[in-house]
Amino acid sequence: DEIYSYNLINRVCKTASAFVYIADKNLEPFKNLNHFDAKKFHKIGNGLEKFPVNPIPRSALNIPEKSFVCCEVSRAIPEKGWQAAIDAVTLANKKSSRRIDLILVGAGEMYDKLLGKVPDFVHLPGFKSNVRDYLATSDLGFLPSEFAGESFPLLIIDSLFSGKPVVCSNLGESAEMLKSNSGDFAGIVFDLVDEKVPVEKLSEILLTLANDEVEYKKICSQVSSAAEKFLIDKVAEKYIEVYNAV
């Protein structure tokens, strides 16, 4: 509770020489209690191991080879935007000259609710440990999340490591994560409206990427650069620098 958190932060700040955080919003409790010292706080993002991926054959998922495919990997809870994803793809397909398919990887409440009740362009493989294989067979990582606790979505890292750009909600560090060394973005970030996904706007984003090869290749060209900062050895080096400094 609030009192416990207050006491915990007070105790820890008396003994800690440095803090590492992944998202700017992590600083709020320290600032609220006047314990923020910029010299002691170091922002270091998460890192993951990069390994070879083996794209799932589209035929195994009943997806046409020429489809434009979006893939979301998340817990199947309402806040992760599964319904908004379906609604946006459904709307985009009504206007698109190219079919758009959606893969929703994960298990939970929404999986149970949607199974057997989705259009043929929506695919529900359930929980999978080889998520990058599903992202690699897709054209786009997808995270239309409404989850207020979103901070550093691993879906973005997994998608970039699979060679795919991302379209996602502007929550947590999503925008920074997609930024390449040049300052351009390996994807598109959109704002929520009244804490909800703007389905019509999202459908227009998908419609453009599915049918405009130039726009799609523009974000694809930034993927490799944006992915570099998540290599686990680079992240480890930053942690070592902090330890050596204190």
N, C-alpha and C positions, 0 to 999 in steps of 0.2 A: 504494500500500500504506500501512500504518499509519505507517511512518517518514516517507514522502513527505508524507502529510497533516499530520503533526506539524510538519515543517519548513516546509511551506507556510503553515500557520496562524500559526506564530511570525513568519515574515517579513512576512506581510500585516498582522498586528496592529501592527507597528512603524511602518507608514506610512499605514494607513487612518484617516481621520478619522471615518468612520461606516460602518455596515453596515446593509443592508436585508435582511430575511428574510420568507418567506411562511408558514412553519409553525414552531410552537414546537419541534418536534424538531430543527430546523436549528441550534438553540443548543447542543445537547449537546456537540459537539466543542470548542466554545469554553469551555464550563463545565468540561469534563473537563481542559482545559489551563490553567485559571485565567486565561483571557483574556476573560471576560465582564464587560463594563461596561455596565450598563443604560442609561447616558446616551448610549452610542455605537450602540446597536442599536435599529432602528426596524422595527416590523412593518407591512408594507404588502402587501396581497393582490394577486393578479393582476387585470388588467382586460382587457376585450375590447370591440371595437366593437359597438354595437348597430345592427342594420339590419333592414329589413323581411323577414319570412319568408313563404314560400309553401307552405302545408301540402300534402304529397303526398296526392292523393285516396286515400281508403281502398280504393276499388274497384280501384285500380292495384296494390294489395298483397293483394287478395283478403281484405280484412278487412271484416266486417259493420259498417255505420255505427253500430249501437248497442252495439258491443263496448266494453269498458273496455280501453284499450291502454297497455301499458308499453313504454318504449323505452330500451334501453341502447346507448350509443355508446362503443366502446373498442377497444383492440387485442384481437384474438381469441386471447388467451393464457389458459391455465387459471386463473391467479390472478385474473383479472378477473371470475370467477364466472358465466360463461355457463351452465355445467351447472347450477349452483345456481339460476340464474334460471329455467331451463326446468323444473327439478324443482318449484320453488315455485309457478309458474304452473299446472303440471299438477295439483298437489295442490289448489290453490285452485279450479280449474275443476270438480273433482269435487264441491264443495260449493256453488258459486256459482249463483245464479239468473240471473246475467248472465254472458255469455261474456267471458273475459279473453284478450286476444291479447298476444303478445310480439314486438317487433321488436328484432333484434340486428344493429346496424350496425357493420361492421368486417371486417378481413381478417386471416388468420393461421391458426395451428394449429387452433384450435377451429372456425373457419369451415370449413376443409377437412374436419375430422372429422365435422361435423354435417350438412353439405350433403346433402340428399336423405334424411336420416334423422331428421327431426323431425316432431312432430304438425302438423296443419294450422293450429293456432293459433300456431305459431312461424314467424317470417318472417326470412329471411336475405338481405337485399339486397346484402351485401358492402360493400366500401369505398365511401364516399360523401363528397364534399366539402361538400355542402349538408346537413349533419347537422341543423341547426335546422329544416329543412323536415320531416324525419322526426319530430323531437320535437314540432313544432307540430301534427302530425296525431294525436299520441298524447294520452293523459290524464295521463301520469306519466313523468318522467325516472326512470331505474332504474339503480342501480349497486351490486349485491350483491358487492362486491369483497373478495377475500382478499389483495390485493397489499400486502405489508408496506411497500413504498416509497410508498404512496399519501400525498400531502401536500396538494395543492390541486386536486382534480379539476375539469378544465375542463368536464366533462359537466354539472356543477351549474350553472355560469354559462350554458352554452348552453341548458340546459333552462329556467332562470329567464327568460332573454332571449326564450325562445319562449313564455313565459306559462304554464309548467307547473311544478307542484311536483315534489319529488324524494323517492324512498325510497332510502336508501343505507346502506352499512356505516359504522360509527362509526370511521373511520380518518382520520388527518391532521387537516385543518381542516374536515372535512365539516359538523360540527354548527354551527360558527361561521358557515360560509358560508351556511347555511340560515336563520340567525337574522335576523328582521326588526327594524325600529327599535323595535318594541314589546316585543321579547324573545321573541315567539312564533316558531314555525318554519314555513317554507314547505315542509313535508315531514315525513318521519319518518326518524329515524336509529336503527339497531339495532346492538347489540353482537355481535361474533363470539363463538363458543363454541369454545374450544380452537383458535382461529385459523381456524375454519370458519364458513360461513354457516349459521345455524340455520334450515333449510329450512321446518320446520313453523311456526315463529314467523313467518317471512317470508310464508308462504302465508296466515296469518291476517290479517296487515296488509293484504295485497292483497285478501283477501276482504271485509274491512271497507270499504276505500276504494271498491271496485267496487259495493258494494251499499248503502252508507250515504251518501246524498247530503249530509247535514249534515256528517259527518266529512270528506268530500272537499272540500266548499266551505270548510271551516274552514282547511285548509292552502292552498287556492287563494287565499284572501283575503290571505295574507302574501307572495305571490310578488312583486308589484310593489315592495314595500318592501325585501325581501331583495335584489332585483336591483340596486337603486340603487348600492350600494357597489362594484359591478364595472364601472360606466361608466368607460371609458378616460380621459376628461378628469378625472374625480375622482381616479383613481389617479395620473395624471400630476401633478396639483396637489400631491399628497402627496410625490412624489419631488422636485418643485421646492422644496418647503419644507425638505426635508433638505439639498439642495444649498446653498440660501441660508443655512441655519444653520451650515454648515461652511466 
